[in-house]
Amino acid sequence: MGSFFPASVGKGRPLAIMQFSTIALLALSCVAPVLGARSPGCGKTPTIRNGQYTTTVNGKQREYIVRLPDNYDRNFAYRLVFTFHALGGNAQQIANGGGGTLAWYGLPPLMTGNNSAIFISPNGLNQGWANTGGEDITFVDNMVRTIENDLCVEQSLRFATGFSYGGAMSYSWACSRPDQVRAISVLSSAVLSGCNGGTQPVAYYHQHGTRDSVLSISMGRQMRDRFVQNNGCTPLNPEPQPNGGRSTKTEYRNCLPGKPVTWVIFDGDHNPSQQDQGSNTPFAPGNTWEFWRQFQADGSSNPSPEPTSNPGNPQTTLITTSRAPEPTTGPAPGPTAPRWGQCGGQGWNGPTVCVSGTTCTKLNDYYHQCL
């Protein structure tokens, strides 16, 4: 995974190896790559190109799609971004866009030039991320190792994002591998893929709708609050609310250096491409990149302008965005299930008709979903 010695080694500062005890060397060999480390693939002629690849985890073949930056430079260390699909989705859907989701969650047009990234879209088992026995985390471990042995990656700038089940997988990776992921962006999710560990700080962005009929707002707050605590931030009281048809962005105060938490709440349903009133642009891509771009290769973050405190609540910064009208993917009048909502399955007593533009799709005997 890369050198475990400080980045200054080999730059005019000789390492006095004899000063380290055997115990110290063993301890160093077990930690995650240091911040600012370039991957072993830097300088190599790559064998991985744009396309689909496979790896084997627990005897199961797993697939993932790779998207390289235009004019890939083998000597430039790129960001690495994992984009996890929702339940019922797949890697191709994220790579091409579809089902209400922008291609690669709308990030490539924003991450260009020196901010370019290598994007990975993995396939979940049974179109989801149950992470049974940690097998999906092992899948991510395998992808990281394979990609970074072949391509040039800045190992301190690994990111993940996903909607619904994909957000749960991003969250699980942050819990299980906090030293290997710089920041995550969770879109309308819940703790569905487990949280092994989950005690260390990771920079955290989350957006959620107050009227989410699939994964309630309380489930999103539960996820958020873990990293509010881990990151040493000051909790909120009272909870921020949407500003009418516009989302409210809250940047938590007093977080550990380099471990910010941002929470965005909006008046809407379960939707990966929510827009603010008056805009045609989903706000998730811009908010996600705004959050991620503060991080530098050494693991530090650029100082942001000091925000204006919300009167009466000095721990909270409230920023309202001005983007789009309410999406048309919310619940329609009458007994209809929204896009991404449950619409059938054994024991299901809710609506079985999906909102216009979606189809009730059987995922298993117990869960049918509007896709």
Secondary structure, 3 states (H helix, E strand, C coil): CCCCCCCCECCCECCCHHHCCHHHHHHHHCCCCCCCCECCCCCCCCCCCCEEEEEEECCEEEEEEEECCCCCCCCCCEEEEEEECCCCCCHHHHHHCECCECHHHHCCCCCCHHHCEEEEEECCECCECCCHHHHHHHHHHHHHHHHHHHCCEEEEEEEEEEECHHHHHHHHHHHHCCCCCCEEEEECCCCCCCCCCCCCCCEEEEEEECCCCCCCHHHHHHHHHHHHHHCCCCCCCCCCCCECCECEEEEECCCCCCCCEEEEEECCCCCCCCECCCCCCECHHHHHHHHHCCECCCCCECCCCCCCCECCECCEEEEECCCCCCCCCCCCCCCEECCCCEEECCCCCCCCEECCCCCEEEEECCEEEEC
